[in-house]
Amino acid sequence: QVQLVESGGGLVQAGGSLSVSCAASGSILGYNYIAWYRQAPGKQRELVAAISSGGIINYADLVKGRFTLSRDNAKNTVYLQMNSLKPEDTAVYYCMAKVAKFDYWGQGTQVSVSS
């Protein structure tokens, strides 16, 4: 059973920065990939960024150049550094791990950006 725990959300002014973390219960090297999703009120959950087991990182167009995903294999943790935040980045951010044919989700962490 894979457990994912997000942390690091909060409130920041537009133009500011936040970093969120996703700590996994096992070795993330065995995961197909780990991704960050977000869901704003009244909207569908959307992919923000993902990193494959081989280290290939992809970003949604909306966050390219502003967000950076990184991974610490020794800590089994994935980070999402968010810079130049905009009010439209306000959402609950979820970590998701794809392991074999299963998807595992964290509980989410709130990121709020004030204008």
N, C-alpha and C positions, 0 to 999 in steps of 0.2 A: 504494500500500500504506500503510495506516494503522498506525502504531505507537503504543502507549500504554505509558507507564512510570509505575507507581505508586511512591510513596514516603511515608514518614512514619509507618508503623505502629510498634508497640512494645508495651510492657507498662506498664499503669497500674493504680492501685487503683480500686476501685469509687468512683464519685462524681467521678472525675477527668475530664480532658479530653485529647483527642488530635486532631490534624489530619492527614489524609492528602491527598496530591496526586496528580493524574493529568496528566502532561504528554503532549501529543499531538504527532505529527510534522508535522502540517499545520494549516491554519487550521480551528479548530473551528466557525467560523461556517457552514461548508459541511456540517456534520453534521446529520442529522435530529435526533438528540439524543445526549446523553452521560449515562450512568447509572452509579451505584455499586450493585454487588451484593455480597452476602456469603454465605459458605458456612461453616457450623460443622461440626465433625466429625460424621459420620453423618447430616447433614441435607442437604436440597436447597438449591441456591443460591436466594437470595431477593433481590428488588429492595429496595433501601434508599431511593434517591432518584434523580431524573432531572431533567435540564434540557433543554428543547427549544431548537431554533435560535432561536426567538423569545423565549427567556428565561423560559418558563413552567416552574415548578419544582413537582414533586410528591414527596411523602414517603410512605413506608410508615407505617401507623398506629403501629407499634411505636417509631418514632424521632421522630415529630412532637413539636416543642417541645424536642427535645434536640439534634438534628442540624441543621446548616445547610449547604446546598450553595451554592457560589458559583463564579463563572467569571471568569477574566481573559483576555479575548480577545487582548490584546496578547502574552500569554505562552503562548497556546494551552494553558491549564492550567485544570483544574477542581479545586476543593477541597471537602473534606467535613470540616467542623468538628464534632467529636463531644463533647458535654458531658454531664455527669451519667451517665457510662458505668456500665453494669451488667455483671455477669459474663456474662449471656446475650448481650451484644454481642460476646463473643469469637468471632472468625471470621477467615477470610481475606477481605479486602475486594478486590474486583475492579472495575476500571473497564471500561466497555463503551461503544463508540461505534457508533451506527447510521448508516451512510453509504450512501445509496441503499438497495439491497436486501441489503447486506452488514453483518454484525456483526463487530466487531473487539474483542478482549479483551486486557487487560494480563495480566501475570504474577501479579498479586496481591501484597498486602502483609498481613502478619499483625498483627492487633490482639488483644491479650490483656488481659482485665480480671480482676484478682484480687479476691476478696471480703475 
